[in-house]
Amino acid sequence: MTDKFIRARNSAQKTERRKQILIAARQVALKDGLDALTLAGIAAKAGITKSAFYRYFRSKEEILAWLLMGEAALMAQDMRNHMAGCKNIVEAADRYVSLCVAKPMFCRLVSEMATNLEQNIAPEPIIAIKKETARQLEEWCQILVELDIVSDPMQAVHFIRTAYVILAGLWPVTNRNEDTLQASQEAGLGHSFTSFEDEFRLILVTYARGLMAA
C-alpha cells in the first residue's frame, strides 16, 4: 500500500469515528440532557476509552459545537418542509418560532455557542466550525428564496442572522432553573419571567413585519 492510500484510509476511519462519537453524544443528550454530557460518558457510549476520545475531539465544548451543527442541519430540513406555502417572511417567522420551540436542544446549543463555547475551542476546530456555520447560513437563506418567501437574498440573510441573535439571547432569560424561578416568585419578580415562545414570536414577527416594510 502506498503512503497516499494509507493516509486516505486513516482519514476516512477518523471521519467515521468522529461521526460515531457525535451520534453517541447526541443519544446521551437526548436521553439525559446536555448537562449530563461528560467526556467519559460520551466515550463509553461510543465504545472507546476517554484517552482515545482526544484523538478525535479536543474538548467537550468542541463536541457541543458540532452537535449544534448537526441540529442546525436537521433544522434546515424542517424549515424546507414546514415553511412551504408561507406567503411572506412574517408567516415564515411564525413557523420558525414553532420549529424552535419543538427543538429545545437546538435552542440551548445556540445560546451556549453564543456565550461561551467559542471561547473554549482551539483555533483550528473553531475555523472548521465557522466554515460549516457559514455554509449552513447560506443553505437556510437559499431555502427562503427557493420557497418564494423572500426575493432578495440579503433580506433572507438579515432575517436568519437576527433570528439567531434573538434566540441566543432570549433562551437563557426565559428558561431559568426551578430554584431561580422560585426565588423570583418569593421576591415578587415572577412577572419578569415570560414564555419563551410568546416572547420569541412577538419579537421575531415584529422584526419580520419591519423587514417587509423596509
C-alpha positions as protocol buffer text, in pm:
chain_id: "A"
residue {
  index: 1
  type: MET
  ca { x: 0 y: 0 z: 0 }
}
residue {
  index: 2
  type: THR
  ca { x: 121 y: 347 z: -85 }
}
residue {
  index: 3
  type: ASP
  ca { x: 158 y: 624 z: 173 }
}
residue {
  index: 4
  type: LYS
  ca { x: -120 y: 818 z: -5 }
}
residue {
  index: 5
  type: PHE
  ca { x: -358 y: 523 z: 25 }
}
residue {
  index: 6
  type: ILE
  ca { x: -274 y: 474 z: 393 }
}
residue {
  index: 7
  type: ARG
  ca { x: -333 y: 843 z: 468 }
}
residue {
  index: 8
  type: ALA
  ca { x: -667 y: 836 z: 285 }
}
residue {
  index: 9
  type: ARG
  ca { x: -774 y: 524 z: 473 }
}
residue {
  index: 10
  type: ASN
  ca { x: -673 y: 669 z: 809 }
}
residue {
  index: 11
  type: SER
  ca { x: -856 y: 993 z: 731 }
}
residue {
  index: 12
  type: ALA
  ca { x: -1173 y: 802 z: 638 }
}
residue {
  index: 13
  type: GLN
  ca { x: -1150 y: 597 z: 957 }
}
residue {
  index: 14
  type: LYS
  ca { x: -1107 y: 911 z: 1166 }
}
residue {
  index: 15
  type: THR
  ca { x: -1405 y: 1077 z: 999 }
}
residue {
  index: 16
  type: GLU
  ca { x: -1622 y: 771 z: 1062 }
}
residue {
  index: 17
  type: ARG
  ca { x: -1515 y: 752 z: 1426 }
}
residue {
  index: 18
  type: ARG
  ca { x: -1592 y: 1122 z: 1475 }
}
residue {
  index: 19
  type: LYS
  ca { x: -1942 y: 1059 z: 1337 }
}
residue {
  index: 20
  type: GLN
  ca { x: -1989 y: 769 z: 1579 }
}
residue {
  index: 21
  type: ILE
  ca { x: -1880 y: 984 z: 1873 }
}
residue {
  index: 22
  type: LEU
  ca { x: -2119 y: 1262 z: 1776 }
}
residue {
  index: 23
  type: ILE
  ca { x: -2405 y: 1013 z: 1739 }
}
residue {
  index: 24
  type: ALA
  ca { x: -2323 y: 878 z: 2086 }
}
residue {
  index: 25
  type: ALA
  ca { x: -2312 y: 1229 z: 2232 }
}
residue {
  index: 26
  type: ARG
  ca { x: -2649 y: 1317 z: 2079 }
}
residue {
  index: 27
  type: GLN
  ca { x: -2805 y: 999 z: 2214 }
}
residue {
  index: 28
  type: VAL
  ca { x: -2684 y: 1082 z: 2566 }
}
residue {
  index: 29
  type: ALA
  ca { x: -2802 y: 1443 z: 2534 }
}
residue {
  index: 30
  type: LEU
  ca { x: -3147 y: 1346 z: 2411 }
}
residue {
  index: 31
  type: LYS
  ca { x: -3190 y: 1086 z: 2683 }
}
residue {
  index: 32
  type: ASP
  ca { x: -3040 y: 1264 z: 2985 }
}
residue {
  index: 33
  type: GLY
  ca { x: -2999 y: 1628 z: 2879 }
}
residue {
  index: 34
  type: LEU
  ca { x: -2697 y: 1837 z: 2783 }
}
residue {
  index: 35
  type: ASP
  ca { x: -2595 y: 1879 z: 3146 }
}
residue {
  index: 36
  type: ALA
  ca { x: -2542 y: 1503 z: 3168 }
}
residue {
  index: 37
  type: LEU
  ca { x: -2283 y: 1506 z: 2890 }
}
residue {
  index: 38
  type: THR
  ca { x: -1935 y: 1415 z: 3011 }
}
residue {
  index: 39
  type: LEU
  ca { x: -1632 y: 1308 z: 2812 }
}
residue {
  index: 40
  type: ALA
  ca { x: -1625 y: 978 z: 2999 }
}
residue {
  index: 41
  type: GLY
  ca { x: -1994 y: 918 z: 2929 }
}
residue {
  index: 42
  type: ILE
  ca { x: -1961 y: 1001 z: 2561 }
}
residue {
  index: 43
  type: ALA
  ca { x: -1655 y: 779 z: 2525 }
}
residue {
  index: 44
  type: ALA
  ca { x: -1829 y: 489 z: 2697 }
}
residue {
  index: 45
  type: LYS
  ca { x: -2137 y: 526 z: 2476 }
}
residue {
  index: 46
  type: ALA
  ca { x: -1914 y: 535 z: 2167 }
}
residue {
  index: 47
  type: GLY
  ca { x: -1720 y: 229 z: 2282 }
}
residue {
  index: 48
  type: ILE
  ca { x: -1381 y: 398 z: 2322 }
}
residue {
  index: 49
  type: THR
  ca { x: -1164 y: 498 z: 2614 }
}
residue {
  index: 50
  type: LYS
  ca { x: -1160 y: 855 z: 2744 }
}
residue {
  index: 51
  type: SER
  ca { x: -796 y: 890 z: 2641 }
}
residue {
  index: 52
  type: ALA
  ca { x: -881 y: 775 z: 2287 }
}
residue {
  index: 53
  type: PHE
  ca { x: -1152 y: 1043 z: 2272 }
}
residue {
  index: 54
  type: TYR
  ca { x: -885 y: 1313 z: 2241 }
}
residue {
  index: 55
  type: ARG
  ca { x: -766 y: 1167 z: 1911 }
}
residue {
  index: 56
  type: TYR
  ca { x: -1091 y: 1290 z: 1757 }
}
residue {
  index: 57
  type: PHE
  ca { x: -1206 y: 1591 z: 1963 }
}
residue {
  index: 58
  type: ARG
  ca { x: -1008 y: 1820 z: 2191 }
}
residue {
  index: 59
  type: SER
  ca { x: -1282 y: 1916 z: 2436 }
}
residue {
  index: 60
  type: LYS
  ca { x: -1645 y: 1880 z: 2540 }
}
residue {
  index: 61
  type: GLU
  ca { x: -1706 y: 2229 z: 2401 }
}
residue {
  index: 62
  type: GLU
  ca { x: -1597 y: 2114 z: 2057 }
}
residue {
  index: 63
  type: ILE
  ca { x: -1844 y: 1825 z: 2081 }
}
residue {
  index: 64
  type: LEU
  ca { x: -2125 y: 2066 z: 2173 }
}
residue {
  index: 65
  type: ALA
  ca { x: -2039 y: 2293 z: 1881 }
}
residue {
  index: 66
  type: TRP
  ca { x: -2056 y: 2006 z: 1633 }
}
residue {
  index: 67
  type: LEU
  ca { x: -2379 y: 1887 z: 1793 }
}
residue {
  index: 68
  type: LEU
  ca { x: -2519 y: 2231 z: 1714 }
}
residue {
  index: 69
  type: MET
  ca { x: -2406 y: 2193 z: 1353 }
}
residue {
  index: 70
  type: GLY
  ca { x: -2595 y: 1864 z: 1337 }
}
residue {
  index: 71
  type: GLU
  ca { x: -2910 y: 2012 z: 1492 }
}
residue {
  index: 72
  type: ALA
  ca { x: -2890 y: 2307 z: 1252 }
}
residue {
  index: 73
  type: ALA
  ca { x: -2876 y: 2067 z: 958 }
}
residue {
  index: 74
  type: LEU
  ca { x: -3193 y: 1897 z: 1083 }
}
residue {
  index: 75
  type: MET
  ca { x: -3349 y: 2240 z: 1131 }
}
residue {
  index: 76
  type: ALA
  ca { x: -3284 y: 2319 z: 764 }
}
residue {
  index: 77
  type: GLN
  ca { x: -3478 y: 2008 z: 661 }
}
residue {
  index: 78
  type: ASP
  ca { x: -3771 y: 2107 z: 881 }
}
residue {
  index: 79
  type: MET
  ca { x: -3766 y: 2465 z: 754 }
}
residue {
  index: 80
  type: ARG
  ca { x: -3798 y: 2341 z: 397 }
}
residue {
  index: 81
  type: ASN
  ca { x: -4093 y: 2119 z: 492 }
}
residue {
  index: 82
  type: HIS
  ca { x: -4281 y: 2344 z: 736 }
}
residue {
  index: 83
  type: MET
  ca { x: -4229 y: 2681 z: 567 }
}
residue {
  index: 84
  type: ALA
  ca { x: -4355 y: 2561 z: 230 }
}
residue {
  index: 85
  type: GLY
  ca { x: -4666 y: 2761 z: 148 }
}
residue {
  index: 86
  type: CYS
  ca { x: -4569 y: 3067 z: 355 }
}
residue {
  index: 87
  type: LYS
  ca { x: -4673 y: 3377 z: 163 }
}
residue {
  index: 88
  type: ASN
  ca { x: -4417 y: 3609 z: 320 }
}
residue {
  index: 89
  type: ILE
  ca { x: -4143 y: 3649 z: 580 }
}
residue {
  index: 90
  type: VAL
  ca { x: -4397 y: 3724 z: 855 }
}
residue {
  index: 91
  type: GLU
  ca { x: -4562 y: 3383 z: 815 }
}
residue {
  index: 92
  type: ALA
  ca { x: -4218 y: 3225 z: 794 }
}
residue {
  index: 93
  type: ALA
  ca { x: -4118 y: 3394 z: 1121 }
}
residue {
  index: 94
  type: ASP
  ca { x: -4421 y: 3248 z: 1295 }
}
residue {
  index: 95
  type: ARG
  ca { x: -4337 y: 2897 z: 1175 }
}
residue {
  index: 96
  type: TYR
  ca { x: -3969 y: 2940 z: 1258 }
}
residue {
  index: 97
  type: VAL
  ca { x: -4063 y: 3011 z: 1618 }
}
residue {
  index: 98
  type: SER
  ca { x: -4279 y: 2698 z: 1632 }
}
residue {
  index: 99
  type: LEU
  ca { x: -3990 y: 2491 z: 1495 }
}
residue {
  index: 100
  type: CYS
  ca { x: -3752 y: 2628 z: 1759 }
}
residue {
  index: 101
  type: VAL
  ca { x: -3998 y: 2561 z: 2041 }
}
residue {
  index: 102
  type: ALA
  ca { x: -4008 y: 2196 z: 1931 }
}
residue {
  index: 103
  type: LYS
  ca { x: -3626 y: 2178 z: 1940 }
}
residue {
  index: 104
  type: PRO
  ca { x: -3509 y: 2273 z: 2291 }
}
residue {
  index: 105
  type: MET
  ca { x: -3166 y: 2115 z: 2242 }
}
residue {
  index: 106
  type: PHE
  ca { x: -3109 y: 2329 z: 1933 }
}
residue {
  index: 107
  type: CYS
  ca { x: -3212 y: 2642 z: 2127 }
}
residue {
  index: 108
  type: ARG
  ca { x: -2989 y: 2558 z: 2422 }
}
residue {
  index: 109
  type: LEU
  ca { x: -2689 y: 2492 z: 2197 }
}
residue {
  index: 110
  type: VAL
  ca { x: -2742 y: 2818 z: 2006 }
}
residue {
  index: 111
  type: SER
  ca { x: -2748 y: 3003 z: 2337 }
}
residue {
  index: 112
  type: GLU
  ca { x: -2434 y: 2836 z: 2470 }
}
residue {
  index: 113
  type: MET
  ca { x: -2245 y: 2876 z: 2142 }
}
residue {
  index: 114
  type: ALA
  ca { x: -2309 y: 3248 z: 2155 }
}
residue {
  index: 115
  type: THR
  ca { x: -2191 y: 3289 z: 2514 }
}
residue {
  index: 116
  type: ASN
  ca { x: -1906 y: 3054 z: 2596 }
}
residue {
  index: 117
  type: LEU
  ca { x: -1844 y: 2762 z: 2361 }
}
residue {
  index: 118
  type: GLU
  ca { x: -1632 y: 2958 z: 2118 }
}
residue {
  index: 119
  type: GLN
  ca { x: -1403 y: 3072 z: 2399 }
}
residue {
  index: 120
  type: ASN
  ca { x: -1314 y: 2713 z: 2487 }
}
residue {
  index: 121
  type: ILE
  ca { x: -1239 y: 2569 z: 2143 }
}
residue {
  index: 122
  type: ALA
  ca { x: -895 y: 2567 z: 1985 }
}
residue {
  index: 123
  type: PRO
  ca { x: -833 y: 2785 z: 1675 }
}
residue {
  index: 124
  type: GLU
  ca { x: -816 y: 2503 z: 1420 }
}
residue {
  index: 125
  type: PRO
  ca { x: -1151 y: 2339 z: 1504 }
}
residue {
  index: 126
  type: ILE
  ca { x: -1326 y: 2674 z: 1552 }
}
residue {
  index: 127
  type: ILE
  ca { x: -1228 y: 2768 z: 1196 }
}
residue {
  index: 128
  type: ALA
  ca { x: -1385 y: 2445 z: 1069 }
}
residue {
  index: 129
  type: ILE
  ca { x: -1697 y: 2514 z: 1276 }
}
residue {
  index: 130
  type: LYS
  ca { x: -1720 y: 2871 z: 1146 }
}
residue {
  index: 131
  type: LYS
  ca { x: -1692 y: 2746 z: 788 }
}
residue {
  index: 132
  type: GLU
  ca { x: -1974 y: 2499 z: 849 }
}
residue {
  index: 133
  type: THR
  ca { x: -2182 y: 2775 z: 1010 }
}
residue {
  index: 134
  type: ALA
  ca { x: -2133 y: 2994 z: 702 }
}
residue {
  index: 135
  type: ARG
  ca { x: -2232 y: 2707 z: 474 }
}
residue {
  index: 136
  type: GLN
  ca { x: -2547 y: 2644 z: 676 }
}
residue {
  index: 137
  type: LEU
  ca { x: -2639 y: 3014 z: 680 }
}
residue {
  index: 138
  type: GLU
  ca { x: -2620 y: 3012 z: 302 }
}
residue {
  index: 139
  type: GLU
  ca { x: -2836 y: 2699 z: 288 }
}
residue {
  index: 140
  type: TRP
  ca { x: -3100 y: 2842 z: 521 }
}
residue {
  index: 141
  type: CYS
  ca { x: -3116 y: 3164 z: 319 }
}
residue {
  index: 142
  type: GLN
  ca { x: -3143 y: 2968 z: -3 }
}
residue {
  index: 143
  type: ILE
  ca { x: -3443 y: 2781 z: 139 }
}
residue {
  index: 144
  type: LEU
  ca { x: -3627 y: 3111 z: 198 }
}
residue {
  index: 145
  type: VAL
  ca { x: -3551 y: 3219 z: -158 }
}
residue {
  index: 146
  type: GLU
  ca { x: -3645 y: 2886 z: -316 }
}
residue {
  index: 147
  type: LEU
  ca { x: -3979 y: 2883 z: -129 }
}
residue {
  index: 148
  type: ASP
  ca { x: -4051 y: 3235 z: -261 }
}
residue {
  index: 149
  type: ILE
  ca { x: -4074 y: 3369 z: 93 }
}
residue {
  index: 150
  type: VAL
  ca { x: -3827 y: 3643 z: 4 }
}
residue {
  index: 151
  type: SER
  ca { x: -3700 y: 3765 z: -330 }
}
residue {
  index: 152
  type: ASP
  ca { x: -3390 y: 3945 z: -203 }
}
residue {
  index: 153
  type: PRO
  ca { x: -3119 y: 3708 z: -71 }
}
residue {
  index: 154
  type: MET
  ca { x: -2989 y: 3979 z: 162 }
}
residue {
  index: 155
  type: GLN
  ca { x: -3332 y: 4002 z: 323 }
}
residue {
  index: 156
  type: ALA
  ca { x: -3303 y: 3630 z: 397 }
}
residue {
  index: 157
  type: VAL
  ca { x: -2955 y: 3684 z: 546 }
}
residue {
  index: 158
  type: HIS
  ca { x: -3081 y: 3962 z: 773 }
}
residue {
  index: 159
  type: PHE
  ca { x: -3375 y: 3753 z: 888 }
}
residue {
  index: 160
  type: ILE
  ca { x: -3175 y: 3438 z: 966 }
}
residue {
  index: 161
  type: ARG
  ca { x: -2898 y: 3627 z: 1147 }
}
residue {
  index: 162
  type: THR
  ca { x: -3145 y: 3830 z: 1352 }
}
residue {
  index: 163
  type: ALA
  ca { x: -3350 y: 3523 z: 1442 }
}
residue {
  index: 164
  type: TYR
  ca { x: -3029 y: 3355 z: 1562 }
}
residue {
  index: 165
  type: VAL
  ca { x: -2930 y: 3652 z: 1777 }
}
residue {
  index: 166
  type: ILE
  ca { x: -3276 y: 3685 z: 1932 }
}
residue {
  index: 167
  type: LEU
  ca { x: -3289 y: 3313 z: 2006 }
}
residue {
  index: 168
  type: ALA
  ca { x: -2940 y: 3313 z: 2161 }
}
residue {
  index: 169
  type: GLY
  ca { x: -3026 y: 3596 z: 2397 }
}
residue {
  index: 170
  type: LEU
  ca { x: -3383 y: 3505 z: 2481 }
}
residue {
  index: 171
  type: TRP
  ca { x: -3345 y: 3135 z: 2557 }
}
residue {
  index: 172
  type: PRO
  ca { x: -3139 y: 3165 z: 2879 }
}
residue {
  index: 173
  type: VAL
  ca { x: -3352 y: 3455 z: 3004 }
}
residue {
  index: 174
  type: THR
  ca { x: -3678 y: 3262 z: 2967 }
}
residue {
  index: 175
  type: ASN
  ca { x: -3551 y: 2918 z: 3067 }
}
residue {
  index: 176
  type: ARG
  ca { x: -3439 y: 2952 z: 3428 }
}
residue {
  index: 177
  type: ASN
  ca { x: -3398 y: 2662 z: 3669 }
}
residue {
  index: 178
  type: GLU
  ca { x: -3661 y: 2590 z: 3933 }
}
residue {
  index: 179
  type: ASP
  ca { x: -3461 y: 2744 z: 4217 }
}
residue {
  index: 180
  type: THR
  ca { x: -3425 y: 3073 z: 4030 }
}
residue {
  index: 181
  type: LEU
  ca { x: -3793 y: 3078 z: 3941 }
}
residue {
  index: 182
  type: GLN
  ca { x: -3897 y: 3011 z: 4299 }
}
residue {
  index: 183
  type: ALA
  ca { x: -3663 y: 3277 z: 4436 }
}
residue {
  index: 184
  type: SER
  ca { x: -3801 y: 3530 z: 4187 }
}
residue {
  index: 185
  type: GLN
  ca { x: -4157 y: 3444 z: 4284 }
}
residue {
  index: 186
  type: GLU
  ca { x: -4080 y: 3494 z: 4652 }
}
residue {
  index: 187
  type: ALA
  ca { x: -3909 y: 3826 z: 4574 }
}
residue {
  index: 188
  type: GLY
  ca { x: -4215 y: 3947 z: 4384 }
}
residue {
  index: 189
  type: LEU
  ca { x: -4044 y: 3927 z: 4046 }
}
residue {
  index: 190
  type: GLY
  ca { x: -4249 y: 3646 z: 3899 }
}
residue {
  index: 191
  type: HIS
  ca { x: -4396 y: 3884 z: 3641 }
}
residue {
  index: 192
  type: SER
  ca { x: -4050 y: 3930 z: 3489 }
}
residue {
  index: 193
  type: PHE
  ca { x: -4044 y: 3572 z: 3360 }
}
residue {
  index: 194
  type: THR
  ca { x: -4233 y: 3527 z: 3035 }
}
residue {
  index: 195
  type: SER
  ca { x: -4290 y: 3243 z: 2794 }
}
residue {
  index: 196
  type: PHE
  ca { x: -4003 y: 3180 z: 2553 }
}
residue {
  index: 197
  type: GLU
  ca { x: -4247 y: 3100 z: 2276 }
}
residue {
  index: 198
  type: ASP
  ca { x: -4461 y: 3411 z: 2329 }
}
residue {
  index: 199
  type: GLU
  ca { x: -4164 y: 3647 z: 2357 }
}
residue {
  index: 200
  type: PHE
  ca { x: -3977 y: 3497 z: 2064 }
}
residue {
  index: 201
  type: ARG
  ca { x: -4285 y: 3510 z: 1842 }
}
residue {
  index: 202
  type: LEU
  ca { x: -4363 y: 3869 z: 1938 }
}
residue {
  index: 203
  type: ILE
  ca { x: -4008 y: 3992 z: 1873 }
}
residue {
  index: 204
  type: LEU
  ca { x: -3934 y: 3794 z: 1556 }
}
residue {
  index: 205
  type: VAL
  ca { x: -4271 y: 3853 z: 1390 }
}
residue {
  index: 206
  type: THR
  ca { x: -4248 y: 4225 z: 1468 }
}
residue {
  index: 207
  type: TYR
  ca { x: -3900 y: 4231 z: 1315 }
}
residue {
  index: 208
  type: ALA
  ca { x: -4026 y: 4043 z: 1008 }
}
residue {
  index: 209
  type: ARG
  ca { x: -4302 y: 4298 z: 959 }
}
residue {
  index: 210
  type: GLY
  ca { x: -4045 y: 4576 z: 968 }
}
residue {
  index: 211
  type: LEU
  ca { x: -3828 y: 4386 z: 722 }
}
residue {
  index: 212
  type: MET
  ca { x: -4121 y: 4358 z: 479 }
}
residue {
  index: 213
  type: ALA
  ca { x: -4197 y: 4729 z: 508 }
}
residue {
  index: 214
  type: ALA
  ca { x: -3836 y: 4836 z: 452 }
}
